[in-house]
Each structure stands twice: as C-alpha cells, then as structure tokens.
C-alpha cells in the first residue's frame, strides 16, 4: 500500500494493531499497554539516542580520537540506563509483566551494548533476562536470519 512508516515505535504500534493475537503490547489491559509504551519509549528515545556517539565512531573510525570524551560519557550514561532496566527486572521476567515489544527492544539495546563495549555484564537481572531471550526459538531464528548466530548477545554459541 501507500503507508510508509519509518519510526521504530510507530512500526511496532502498527504491527500490534495488525496482529492483536501476538499481544505485542501486553495481554490487553490499559495499564500494561501504557507500561509497555513507557519502556518502549525509554529504549527508542533515551537509550537509542545515547548510542549516537558510539554509532558515529563506528561509521567514521577516524573520529575516534575526537570523540573520546563523548564516547566515555555515552557509555556512562548508557550504563545508568541499563541499571534502571536492571532494577525494573528485579523479581520479574519481563519489563511489564508479560513479554512485549519493549522487551524485544531492550534485548536489541543489550546487543548494541555488547558491540560498543558498554559494561553491563554485572547486572544480574539483565543477564537473566538476556538468557531468557537468547533461549527463545523465535529470537534464535531472527538472529540466524540476520546472520548473527552462532554468537548471541550473551556471547555464547547458540
């Protein structure tokens, strides 16, 4: 059709509406949808944007020296954001109660953290979350389709 969507949160909302049986925004309660949107925006807006200096240097390696301080600050800022997610996952498997698109997006951000050497390995709740996601058959298939297996976010062979 004529519809072109190029913002990640809008794409996820569109998919949730097209495939309601997938429960991408939770099991159907208003509270869970709002919580899912809150955590999705935390990932899409806050975390994603915080990776900008790291992504810039990845695209243009000659800028590494000039970006040394912004890279350090970005890693520290991202670490604090991952600590917030780690706190949220204390005593729960998923960010909002059931698995949603917010969890999938957090998993992607954790993948980026691995790529950009953001130290989150000691965040136990996130590590347990990462293992749950790594072991999911659908996640493994998506990683395989993208050529990202046999290495998973946890760095182990799948």
C-alpha positions in Angstrom: 0.0 0.0 0.0 0.8 3.6 0.3 1.6 3.6 4.0 5.3 4.2 4.8 6.4 4.0 8.4 10.0 4.8 9.4 10.0 5.3 13.1 10.5 2.2 15.2 7.8 2.8 17.8 5.3 3.6 15.1 6.2 0.4 13.3 5.7 -1.6 16.5 2.3 0.0 17.2 1.3 -0.7 13.6 2.3 -4.4 13.9 0.5 -4.7 17.3 -2.7 -3.4 15.6 -2.4 -5.6 12.6 -1.6 -8.7 14.7 -3.5 -8.3 18.0 -3.2 -12.1 18.7 0.6 -11.6 19.2 0.0 -9.4 22.3 2.9 -7.2 21.4 1.7 -4.5 23.9 0.7 -7.0 26.6 -2.3 -9.1 27.4 -4.8 -6.3 26.8 -5.0 -4.2 29.9 -4.7 -0.4 29.6 -2.1 -0.4 32.3 0.1 -2.9 30.6 -0.2 -1.1 27.2 0.9 2.2 28.9 3.8 0.5 30.7 4.9 -1.2 27.5 4.8 2.2 25.7 6.7 3.8 28.6 9.5 1.2 28.4 9.5 1.1 24.6 10.0 4.9 24.6 12.8 4.6 27.1 14.5 2.2 24.7 13.6 4.0 21.4 14.1 7.6 22.6 16.5 7.6 25.5 18.8 4.6 25.0 18.8 4.6 21.3 19.8 8.3 21.2 22.5 7.7 23.9 24.3 5.4 21.5 24.8 8.2 18.9 28.5 9.0 19.6 29.3 5.3 19.6 27.5 4.7 16.3 29.2 7.8 14.8 32.7 6.4 15.5 31.7 3.0 14.2 30.7 4.6 10.9 33.6 7.0 10.8 36.5 5.4 12.7 38.8 8.4 12.0 36.7 10.4 14.5 37.6 8.1 17.4 40.2 10.4 19.0 38.0 13.5 18.7 35.1 11.6 20.2 37.0 10.0 23.1 35.2 12.1 25.8 31.7 11.8 24.3 32.2 8.1 24.0 33.2 7.8 27.6 30.2 9.9 28.7 27.8 7.9 26.4 29.0 4.6 28.0 28.5 6.0 31.5 25.0 7.4 30.6 24.0 4.1 29.0 25.3 2.1 32.0 22.9 4.2 34.2 20.0 3.5 31.8 20.8 -0.2 31.9 20.9 -0.1 35.7 17.3 1.4 35.6 16.2 -1.6 33.4 18.0 -4.0 35.7 16.2 -2.6 38.7 12.9 -2.9 36.9 13.6 -6.6 36.2 14.2 -7.4 39.8 11.7 -10.1 40.8 10.2 -10.2 37.3 10.9 -11.9 34.0 9.7 -9.1 31.7 9.5 -5.3 31.9 5.8 -5.1 32.1 4.6 -8.4 33.5 4.3 -10.3 30.2 6.7 -10.3 27.2 6.2 -7.3 24.9 7.9 -5.3 22.2 9.6 -3.3 25.0 11.4 -6.5 26.0 12.4 -7.1 22.4 13.8 -3.6 22.1 15.7 -3.8 25.4 17.3 -7.0 24.0 18.4 -5.1 20.9 19.9 -2.4 23.1 21.8 -5.0 25.0 23.1 -6.3 21.7 24.3 -2.8 20.9 25.9 -2.6 24.4 27.9 -5.7 23.5 29.0 -4.3 20.2 30.0 -0.9 21.7 31.6 -2.3 24.9 29.1 -0.8 27.4 29.9 -2.8 30.5 26.6 -4.4 31.8 27.8 -7.9 32.5 27.5 -7.5 36.2 23.8 -6.5 36.1 22.3 -9.8 37.2 18.7 -9.2 36.4 19.6 -8.1 32.9 21.9 -11.1 32.5 19.0 -13.4 33.4 16.7 -11.5 31.0 19.3 -11.9 28.2 19.5 -15.6 28.8 15.7 -16.0 28.6 15.7 -14.0 25.3 18.7 -15.9 24.0 17.0 -19.3 24.6 13.8 -18.2 22.8 13.3 -20.1 19.5 11.9 -17.0 17.7 14.8 -14.9 18.8 17.3 -17.5 17.6 15.6 -17.7 14.3 15.6 -13.9 13.9 19.3 -13.8 14.8 20.0 -16.6 12.4 18.1 -14.8 9.6 20.2 -11.7 10.3 23.5 -13.6 10.2 24.1 -13.0 14.0 24.3 -16.6 15.1 26.2 -18.6 16.3 27.1 -15.6 18.6 24.3 -14.4 20.8 24.0 -11.3 22.9 25.5 -13.3 25.8 28.4 -14.2 23.6 27.8 -17.9 23.8 27.4 -20.3 20.9 23.7 -20.8 20.2 
